[in-house]
Amino acid sequence: MTGRERDVLRLVATGAASTDVVRRLPGEATVQTHLNRAMAELGLSSSVQVVVFAYGPPS
């Protein structure tokens, strides 16, 4: 996973909306591409799954 993909996942995992991510990491199409690639690599299909993945299983 690239650094940019990790950056996008990190922002989505903190609850940032797509528009917030684009403001922080300009290039809407690029941000969505990074998010889609990272999610595919991790086998995730929604932003909710990104958040769950980022925070890990409950302890």
For each residue, the residues with C-beta under 8 A, 3 or more apart:
1: 5 6 9 38 41 42
2: 5 6 34
3: 6 7
4: 7 8 25 30 34
5: 1 2 8 9 34 35 37 38 41
6: 1 2 3 9 10 38
7: 3 4 10 11 25 34
8: 4 5 11 12 21 25 31 34 35 38
9: 1 5 6 12 13 35 38 39 50 54
10: 6 7 13 14 54
11: 7 8 14 16 20 21 24 25
12: 8 9 15 16 21 35 47 50 51
13: 9 10 50 51 53 54 55
14: 10 11
15: 12 51
16: 11 12 20 21 24
17: 20 21
18: 21 22 28 31 32
19: 22 23
20: 11 16 17 23 24
21: 8 11 12 16 17 18 24 25 31 35
22: 18 19 25 26 27 28 31
23: 19 20 26
24: 11 16 20 21
25: 4 7 8 11 21 22 30 31
26: 22 23
27: 22 30 31
28: 18 22 31 32
29: 32 33
30: 4 25 27 33 34
31: 8 18 21 22 25 27 28 34 35
32: 18 28 29 35 36
33: 29 30 36 37
34: 2 4 5 7 8 30 31 37 38
35: 5 8 9 12 21 31 32 38 39 50
36: 32 33 39 40
37: 5 33 34 40 41
38: 1 5 6 8 9 34 35 41 42
39: 9 35 36 42 44 45 49 50
40: 36 37 43 44
41: 1 5 37 38
42: 1 38 39 53
43: 40
44: 39 40 49 50 53
45: 39 49
46: 49 50
47: 12 50 51
48: 51 52
49: 39 44 45 46 52 53
50: 9 12 13 35 39 44 46 47 53 54
51: 12 13 15 47 48 54 55
52: 48 49 55
53: 13 42 44 49 50 56
54: 9 10 13 50 51
55: 13 51 52
56: 53
57:
58:
59:
